[in-house]
Amino acid sequence: MHADREALFARTIALVHEHRAASVVLLQRHLGVSHDTAETLLLRMATETTAVRRMQNGLFLYTQGPIGEELAALHGFARAVLTALAEDNVDTELLRAAAVRFGLAKGEALPLTLQGRFPP
């Protein structure tokens, strides 16, 4: 039984990557599983991989490729903002430099003396 679950999970991962999408309906159609099983597989994939994330509305988002890169950049910049807020040092120039560093704005990169200030 455990081997069957692992094989189904492996097929789920392959299917999601092949279609570059993650949805309950996709799994139901292609794997012939119930709604609950498809939901459980996607929840497991969201927990154990970086390819799928569950959104607040309950849907699943495939996060590989360009969207994954953009989410990583936004996450990095958000961490820089939160660090500045936690240190009570919201300096617009430092935050702009962080936006440049994470590819969210054009301009000069963060000066070397300040790079260690923000998490990567």
Residue frames relative to the residue before (quaternion, step in Angstrom):
aa qw qx qy qz dx dy dz
M 1.0000 0.0000 0.0000 0.0000 0.00 0.00 0.00
H 0.6477 0.5172 -0.3129 0.4638 3.59 0.96 -0.89
A 0.6471 0.5172 -0.3173 0.4616 3.58 0.97 -0.84
D 0.6288 0.5350 -0.3288 0.4586 3.59 1.05 -0.74
R 0.6478 0.5125 -0.3112 0.4699 3.59 1.00 -0.86
E 0.6661 0.4989 -0.3035 0.4641 3.58 0.95 -0.87
A 0.6366 0.5164 -0.3238 0.4724 3.59 1.02 -0.77
L 0.6490 0.5052 -0.3117 0.4758 3.58 0.99 -0.81
F 0.6435 0.5084 -0.3235 0.4719 3.58 0.99 -0.77
A 0.6352 0.5186 -0.3251 0.4711 3.60 0.99 -0.79
R 0.6456 0.5017 -0.3150 0.4820 3.60 1.00 -0.79
T 0.6125 0.5492 -0.3390 0.4564 3.59 1.06 -0.74
I 0.6596 0.5056 -0.3069 0.4638 3.57 0.86 -0.95
A 0.6657 0.5003 -0.3057 0.4615 3.59 0.87 -0.93
L 0.6610 0.5194 -0.3020 0.4496 3.59 0.93 -0.90
V 0.6599 0.5054 -0.3051 0.4648 3.58 0.90 -0.92
H 0.6711 0.4779 -0.3029 0.4790 3.60 0.94 -0.81
E 0.6327 0.5413 -0.3309 0.4440 3.58 0.99 -0.80
H 0.7675 0.3521 -0.1811 0.5041 3.58 0.88 -0.93
R 0.2890 -0.7793 0.5008 0.2416 3.57 1.31 -0.23
A 0.6335 0.4494 -0.3295 0.5368 3.54 1.06 0.90
A 0.1381 -0.7782 0.6082 0.0733 3.54 -1.20 0.55
S 0.2895 0.7427 -0.5651 0.2129 3.54 -0.48 1.17
V 0.6219 -0.5415 0.4241 0.3744 3.51 -1.26 0.55
V 0.6632 0.5181 -0.3083 0.4435 3.59 0.90 -0.93
L 0.6120 0.5488 -0.3482 0.4506 3.61 0.98 -0.78
L 0.6940 0.4611 -0.2785 0.4777 3.58 0.86 -0.93
Q 0.6227 0.5405 -0.3455 0.4480 3.58 0.97 -0.76
R 0.6917 0.4935 -0.2778 0.4482 3.57 0.87 -0.97
H 0.7886 0.3759 -0.1795 0.4523 3.54 0.72 -1.10
L 0.7604 0.3477 -0.2048 0.5088 3.58 1.08 -0.58
G 0.3739 -0.7582 0.4636 0.2654 3.57 1.26 -0.22
V 0.4423 0.6833 -0.4594 0.3556 3.56 1.04 0.80
S 0.6031 -0.5575 0.4284 0.3768 3.56 -1.29 0.29
H 0.6864 -0.4599 0.3652 0.4289 3.54 -1.33 0.24
D 0.6794 0.5020 -0.2919 0.4485 3.59 0.85 -0.97
T 0.6532 0.5032 -0.3164 0.4690 3.59 0.99 -0.80
A 0.6440 0.5162 -0.3191 0.4658 3.57 0.97 -0.85
E 0.6428 0.5195 -0.3111 0.4692 3.58 0.96 -0.87
T 0.6571 0.5116 -0.3016 0.4642 3.58 0.95 -0.90
L 0.6495 0.5143 -0.3152 0.4630 3.60 0.97 -0.82
L 0.6791 0.4773 -0.2948 0.4734 3.59 0.93 -0.85
L 0.6180 0.5263 -0.3463 0.4703 3.59 1.03 -0.70
R 0.6465 0.5052 -0.3160 0.4765 3.58 0.99 -0.83
M 0.6498 0.5121 -0.3168 0.4638 3.58 0.97 -0.84
A 0.6436 0.5177 -0.3175 0.4658 3.59 1.03 -0.76
T 0.6816 0.4863 -0.2755 0.4723 3.57 1.11 -0.70
E 0.8008 0.3573 -0.1463 0.4578 3.55 0.86 -1.00
T 0.7595 0.2794 -0.1852 0.5575 3.61 1.21 -0.19
T 0.4457 -0.6558 0.5234 0.3120 3.54 -1.32 0.03
A 0.4989 0.6956 -0.4013 0.3260 3.59 1.27 0.03
V 0.7911 0.2013 -0.0890 0.5707 3.59 1.14 -0.57
R 0.0592 -0.7666 0.6385 0.0329 3.53 -1.11 0.78
R 0.3546 -0.6982 0.5729 0.2418 3.54 -1.10 0.69
M 0.3133 -0.7574 0.5474 0.1686 3.54 -0.82 1.02
Q 0.6922 -0.4946 0.3350 0.4050 3.57 -1.28 0.33
N 0.6740 0.4937 -0.3004 0.4601 3.58 1.11 -0.59
G 0.6068 -0.5978 0.3326 0.4048 3.58 1.30 0.11
L 0.5726 0.5714 -0.3858 0.4436 3.57 1.25 -0.20
F 0.4006 -0.7032 0.5341 0.2444 3.55 -1.28 0.30
L 0.2113 -0.7801 0.5832 0.0818 3.55 -1.10 0.81
Y 0.3373 -0.7066 0.5878 0.2038 3.57 -0.90 0.98
T 0.1241 -0.8604 0.4942 0.0122 3.58 -0.50 1.16
Q 0.4744 0.6452 -0.4716 0.3691 3.60 1.08 0.51
G 0.7322 0.4009 -0.2968 0.4638 3.57 -1.21 0.39
P 0.8461 -0.1842 0.1116 0.4876 3.60 -1.18 -0.51
I 0.6636 0.4987 -0.3311 0.4487 3.60 0.89 -0.81
G 0.6300 0.5350 -0.3285 0.4571 3.58 1.05 -0.71
E 0.6439 0.5158 -0.3097 0.4727 3.55 1.03 -0.81
E 0.6599 0.4980 -0.3060 0.4720 3.57 0.98 -0.83
L 0.6467 0.5090 -0.3210 0.4686 3.58 0.97 -0.79
A 0.6316 0.5239 -0.3309 0.4660 3.59 1.02 -0.76
A 0.6498 0.5067 -0.3160 0.4703 3.60 0.98 -0.82
L 0.6613 0.4972 -0.3061 0.4709 3.58 0.92 -0.87
H 0.6361 0.5250 -0.3249 0.4629 3.56 1.01 -0.81
G 0.6551 0.5141 -0.3116 0.4577 3.59 0.93 -0.87
F 0.6673 0.4863 -0.3003 0.4776 3.57 0.93 -0.88
A 0.6306 0.5306 -0.3362 0.4558 3.59 0.97 -0.80
R 0.6328 0.5200 -0.3294 0.4696 3.59 1.00 -0.76
A 0.6342 0.5215 -0.3296 0.4660 3.60 1.02 -0.77
V 0.6480 0.5075 -0.3124 0.4743 3.59 0.97 -0.85
L 0.6728 0.4950 -0.2989 0.4615 3.59 0.89 -0.92
T 0.6149 0.5325 -0.3435 0.4694 3.59 1.06 -0.70
A 0.6558 0.5061 -0.3059 0.4694 3.59 0.93 -0.91
L 0.6601 0.5005 -0.3093 0.4670 3.58 0.95 -0.82
A 0.6560 0.5179 -0.3107 0.4527 3.59 0.95 -0.87
E 0.7067 0.4263 -0.2490 0.5068 3.56 1.11 -0.71
D 0.3590 -0.7501 0.4692 0.2971 3.57 1.36 -0.03
N 0.5606 0.5656 -0.3828 0.4684 3.53 1.02 0.93
V 0.0981 0.8059 -0.5723 0.1158 3.56 0.46 1.22
D 0.0218 0.7964 -0.5952 0.1044 3.51 -0.09 1.41
T 0.4185 -0.7490 0.4510 0.2458 3.58 -0.46 1.19
E 0.6354 0.5279 -0.3419 0.4480 3.61 1.02 -0.67
L 0.6512 0.4961 -0.3146 0.4804 3.59 0.99 -0.79
L 0.6691 0.4876 -0.3072 0.4693 3.58 0.95 -0.80
R 0.6195 0.5177 -0.3454 0.4785 3.58 1.05 -0.66
A 0.6383 0.5160 -0.3197 0.4734 3.57 0.99 -0.83
A 0.6340 0.5130 -0.3312 0.4745 3.60 1.03 -0.73
A 0.6266 0.5293 -0.3363 0.4626 3.60 1.01 -0.76
V 0.6358 0.5074 -0.3180 0.4871 3.58 1.04 -0.77
R 0.6494 0.5427 -0.3091 0.4338 3.56 0.91 -0.95
F 0.7446 0.3767 -0.2123 0.5086 3.59 1.00 -0.79
G 0.5642 -0.6573 0.3618 0.3447 3.57 1.27 0.31
L 0.5097 0.6601 -0.4116 0.3675 3.58 1.21 0.42
A 0.7668 0.1607 -0.1148 0.6107 3.57 1.31 -0.10
K 0.4210 -0.6781 0.5372 0.2728 3.55 -1.24 0.42
G 0.4589 0.6574 -0.5108 0.3103 3.52 -1.14 0.65
E 0.7212 -0.4196 0.3208 0.4482 3.53 -1.28 -0.33
A 0.5259 -0.6385 0.4705 0.3073 3.53 -1.14 0.71
L 0.6827 -0.4739 0.3776 0.4084 3.52 -1.34 0.28
P 0.4934 -0.6525 0.4734 0.3267 3.64 -0.82 0.89
L 0.6205 -0.5877 0.3771 0.3568 3.56 -1.06 0.80
T 0.6506 0.5381 -0.3268 0.4246 3.60 0.99 -0.73
L 0.7358 0.3993 -0.2256 0.4984 3.59 1.20 -0.41
Q 0.4521 0.7301 -0.4389 0.2643 3.61 1.22 -0.21
G 0.6744 0.5050 -0.3113 0.4396 3.59 0.96 -0.71
R 0.5362 0.6733 -0.3737 0.3456 3.55 1.26 -0.30
F 0.7617 0.2870 -0.1450 0.5625 3.54 1.11 -0.74
P 0.5093 -0.6420 0.4628 0.3381 3.59 -0.97 0.73
P 0.5586 -0.6225 0.4244 0.3470 3.61 -1.09 0.62
